[in-house]
Amino acid sequence: MSAHPNGIPPSSQASTHDIELPPDGAEERVPSAFPTVFSWDYRIRHEELLRLYEKGKTLQWNASTDIDWSIDVDPERLTVEELDIVDSLLALPERLDLPRRRALDHHFNGWLLSQFLHGEQGALLATAQIVNTVPWTEGKFYAANQVADEARHVEVYRRYLTEKLGVSYPVNRHLHTLLDQIISDSRWDMIYLGMQIMVEGLALAAFGLMRFTAANEPLIQQITSYVMRDEARHVAFGVLSLQDLYTKEMTSTELKEREEFVIEATMLMRDRLLMEDIWPRLGLDAKLWLPWSLHTPFMVGFRQILFSKIVPNLKRLGLLTPRVRKTFAELQILEFESYPDSTEESETAMPPALMAFFTRMQAAGVQFPGLALTA
């Protein structure tokens, strides 16, 4: 049922908190030189892409009326008992008093959702470029459909951050670098690879993790459910669009350029997950907290699960080369190569490190409503 039966969101729901801006201000212009390609024969070359397009048309949703924005959100809702259980497993590098500990949880969620917001804007701009550059009619159909999806995702995260959470962060510098590289590239397949496979693949896994980390927050669960449904199609679109090109048509020199990009993008995405933006905002010593974010088992598992879709998708595309495999082995994410890719399974598998963490939390009394912790 729609949250607003008349289909019109209340006019009083204006933003109550502005989104934090990066140092250079509210607007950034990125030069690009991508070509615009007309397809005059209108033939359908990839029936599986047309099926995804049809599926996308039937699964449209309205961010204003299908989300229940009347749900109250308490961003510092965890009890002392719950925090004690969590902290005993997280092994924080220093003990925080209750207000600062709740603020840390609040800011972690604000930082994570802010990066979702910025990534979705990147996907919005990149997908608009794909409409112009992809040479197939059915690819243009699907990309146009995805543009509407991405606009809706920007809408819901902007609204959640400004009206419900009240804490936001500028785009992380590593994510910013990656988005700039993708948007400024003139090759349509690099836009697909960067956005559909790397950035959206990581986001899909992150949304899956939100079902655990925010299990008791019904509004973000609603949003996550809708967004994940869209993102699963987007990532599958990228895999289906690139697999023949990369496995049958490209030269070794061209594939080496894609290999280099995958390695660089992986390192940028790893570095964006270190939460370095949070520590100075809360007055915490980065010399203590940065090593913790690198090495504590929960954060290792957190980074692992975010690559759980990227690795098998790259394998399907023939990009899990010896150099890429070496990088992934060093980052402890190569184990995901045997997992189903996004054309086979949209759900995100839980890596062992996080499975053990959440199982211990559940055994200690922290509940995850509606979720079954199974390997």
N, C-alpha and C positions, 0 to 999 in steps of 0.2 A: 504494500500500500504506500502511496506517496505521502511524504511528510507534509506537503501542502496541497490539499485536495483541489484547490482552484488553479494549481499549476503556476502560481506566481509567488516567488520568495518574498518574505516580508521586507518592505523598504527600509525598515529600521535596522536591518542586519548589515550595517556598514562596518568596515574594518575598525577594530578598536586598537590595534597595534600595527604599526608600519613594519614592513619587511626590512631587515637590516641591509644597508647598502655596502657594496665594496668600496675601497678607498677612492677609486676613480669615478664614483658617482653612479647615477641611475641608468645611464645609457652607454652602450658600447657598440661601435660599428666595426664589423669584421669584413675586410675585403674578400671577395670571392669571384671566381671566373668560371663558374660551371656553365656548361652549354644547356640550351633548351632544345629538346628533341621532340619533333612531331612524329607521330606514327600514323601514316596515311592509309595503311592497309587494314588496320583494325582487326587483324587476325588474332585469335586466342592461341597462344603457344604453350601456356602452362595451366592446365586445367586445375591443378592443385591450388594455385594462387587464386583462381576464380572462385573455388570453393571457400577459401578463407575470406574472400570479399563478401560472399553471400552470408557466411556465418557472422561477419562483422556487422552487416546490415540488420540482422535479426537480434543482435545483442546490444544495440544502442541503449544508453541510459541517460537520465537527466540529472545532473549534479545538484540542481536546485530542489527537485521534487522527489527523487528516489532515495536521497540520503536524509535521515531524520536529524536535522540540525538542531532540534529542540533538546537533544541529549546533553546533559551537563557533563563537563570534563573537569576533573580535578587532577591537574598535572603533578601534584605532589601527594598523591593518594596513598602511597605505601605506608603501612603501619611500622612502628618500631620493631615489632616482632618479625615482620616480613623482611625488613631491611637487615636485621641481624642475621637471618638465614642466608640472604643473598650475599652479604658481605663476607660471611664465613667461607663461602665458596669462591667469591671473586678475589679474595686475598688482596684487598686494596693496599697501596703502598703507604698510606697513613690513615689514621682514624679521624673521621670527620664528625663534628657535632650534628645533631639531628637537622637543624635548618640547612646547613651546608650539604649534608648528604642528600636531603630531598631536592635541593637546588641542583646537585650534580645529575640526578635522575631526570629532572625537568629539562636541564640544558642538553643532556645527551639526546633526549627525544626531539627537542627543538632543532639541534644541529643535524640529526639524521633526516628529519622530515624536510628541513630547509634544503639539504642536498638533493633530496627527491624532487623538490619543487624546481630547483635550478636544472637538474638533469632533464626533467620533463619539458622545460622550456627549450633546452637544447634539442630534444627529440621533436618538438613542434617545428622548430626552424629547419632541422635536417630533413624531416619527412616532407615538408613543403618543397624542399629542393629536389627530393626524389621524384615527386610528381613531374617536375620539369625534365629531369635527366634520364629516368629509366626508359629504355627503348621499347617496352612492350605495353600494349593497351591494358592488359589485365593488371600489370604492375602499377600503372597510373591509377586505375580504379581503386586498387587496394590502398595505395599510398594516400590518395585523397580521403578515403575513409579513415585512415589512421591519423591524418591531420586533425580531424574532429575529435578523435579519441584523446590526442595529446593536449588539445586545448582544454578538454574537460578535466584532465589530470592536473594541469596547471591551476585550473579553477578550484578544484577541491582542496589541494594542498595549500594554496594561498589563503583560502577561507579558513581552513582548520588552524593554520599558524596564526592568523591575525585575529580571529574571533574566539578561538578556543584555547590555544596553548599559550599565546602571549609572549613567546620567546622564539626568535629566529636568528639565523646567521647568514652572512654573505656567502657567495659561492666559494667553496674551498679552492685554493690556488692550484692544486693538482687537477681537480675536475675542470677548472676554468681552462687550463692549458689543453686538456684533452678535447673539450668542446670546441675551442678555437681551431684546433687542428682539423677536426672533422668538418666543421662548417666551412672552412676556407679551402678544402680540397675540391678540385674540379672533376674528379673521377667518381662516377655514380657508385661503383662497387665499394669504394673506400668509405663513402657515406653509409652504405649498408653495413659494412664490416665494423666501422667504428660505433655507429649508433645502435643498429638492430642486434648485432652479435655481442659487442663488448659492453656498452653502457646499459642498454636495455636488458641484456642477459644478466648483468650484475643486479640491476634493479628488481628483476623478477624474483631472484633468489632472496633479496633483501625484504621484499614484500612478504614472502613466505615466512621469513624469520619474525616479522612483526606479529604474526599470529601467536607467537610464543611470548615475545618480550612485552607485548601490550594486550595480553589475553583477557584482562579484566577491564578493558576500555572499549565499550561497545561501538562508539562512533567511529574510531579509527579502524575497528574490525569491519564495519560496513564499507568504509572507503576502500580498505585493502582488498576486500573480496571483489568489488567491482573492478578496481584497477588491475588486479592480478589476472582477471579474466581477459581484459584487453591486452595486457603485456604478453601473455602466453601466445596470443595470435601474432603479435608484432615480431617476437623472436623467431617463431616458426616461419614467418614471412621472409625474414632475413636468410634463414638457412636454406629454404626452398629456392630463393632467388639466386643464391650464390653457388650452390653445390655443383652444378654442371660447369659454370664458368671457371671455378677454381680447380676442379678435378679433371676437366677435359679440354679446356680451351686456352688457358693462360700459359705463357712461356715460363721457364724456370727463373728468368730474371724478374719478371713481373711478380711471381709468387714470392721471391726473396724480399721484394719491397713490402709485400703484405705481412710476411714473417717478421720483418723489422718493426712494422707498426704494431703488430700484436704484442711483441715483447715490451715495447715502449708504453703502450696503453695499459698493459698489465701492471707495470711498475707504478704508473701514475695512479691507477685505481687502488693498488695496495697502499700507496702513501696517503691517499685521501681518507683512508679508514683509520688513521692513527689518532684522530680527534685532537690534533694539535691546536685547533681553533678554540677549543673549550677551556684549556687550562688557564691562559691569562685572563679570560673573561671572569673566571671564578676565583682568581687570585691563588691558583695552585701552582706548585713548583714543577715546571715541565721536566726538569732533570729527574724527578721522581716518577712522574706520571707517564712520560713517553716510553721509558723502558717497560713499564707495566702494560701499556697498551700493545706493545710489541710481543711480549712473552707470556702473559698470563694465559692459562688454558682456555678461558672463555673467549678472550679476544682472538686467540689463534683459531678457535672454532668458528668465531664470528666471521673472520676473513675467509676461512675455508668455504663456508656455506655460500658466500657471495660469489664464489667462482664455480659453484657446482653445476651451473648450466652452461657457462662459457666453455669449459674444457671439453665436454662431449660434443658440443656444437662445432668447435674448431676441429675436432677429430673427424667429424662427418665432412667438413669442408676440405680436408686434406692439409690443414695448416698446423697439425700437431707434429711439426718437424723436429729433428733432433735438437736444434737450438732452442725451440720453444719448449720441448720436453725438459731440457736441462733447467731452464728458468722455472718452469712449473714444479719440478722436483725440489728445487731450492726453496720455493715458497710453500711446499707441502700441500700442493693442490693437484698433483698429477694423478692421485688416486681416483679422481672423478672421471677419468677417461673411459671407464667401463660403465658409467651411468647412462641411462637413456638420454638421447638428445631431445630438443624441444619439439621435433616432429613426432616423437614417439610418446612422450610423457611431459605434461605441463607442470606437474607437481615438483616441488623442490625436496630432494632427499636430505635428511639430517645427517651430518658427518659425525663420526664417533665422539669427537671431543665435546660437541654440543649436546649430543644425546646423553652422554654421561652427566653433564652439568645439569640439564633439565630433569633428568631422572633423580638425581640427588636432591634437587630442590623440591620435587614432588614428594619424595620420601620424607623430607623434613617438614612437610605440611603446606607448601605453596601450591595452590591449585591452578590448573590451566583449563578453564571451562570448555567442554566440547572437544578437547584435543586428546588424542591417544598417542602416548610416547612409545612408538614401536620402531624397531630398527628397519 
